[in-house]
Amino acid sequence: QLQLVESGGGLVQAGGSLRLSCAASGGIFSGYVMGWFRQAPGKEREFVATIGRSGSWSGYTDSVRGRFAISRDNARNTVYLQMNSLKTEDTGVYYCAARGDKDVAANQAYEYSYWGQGTQVTVSS
């Protein structure tokens, strides 16, 4: 059973940066496609970014492309989300997720089997 623990959230001013981390345990990390999702108050959980098993490919939702970067370190069993030029609309709880199926991009929450508890990101104006 893969377990995921996010960290790195916090309060930041608009235009600032944060780096989220998600540490995995209990499974072979390199066998999973990883994703980041977020949920703002009163809204549904939405896809942010995904990365392949080896890190050779990645994908982003349009609203964060060019500002956010997903990466992974399979030796450390960790996936990261570097968030730059943050906007107030980036506020929400950020979740990392793991998918043990094919090594292809997945941007729907139901495609991921394992989830972390989330970390709060608040961007102030």
Secondary structure, 3 states (H helix, E strand, C coil): CCEEEEECCEEEECCCCEEEEEEEECCCHHHCEEEEEEECCCCCCEEEEEECCCCCCEEECCCCECCEEEEEECCCCEEEEEECCCCHHHCEEEEEEEECCCCCCCCCHHHCCEECCCEEEEEEC
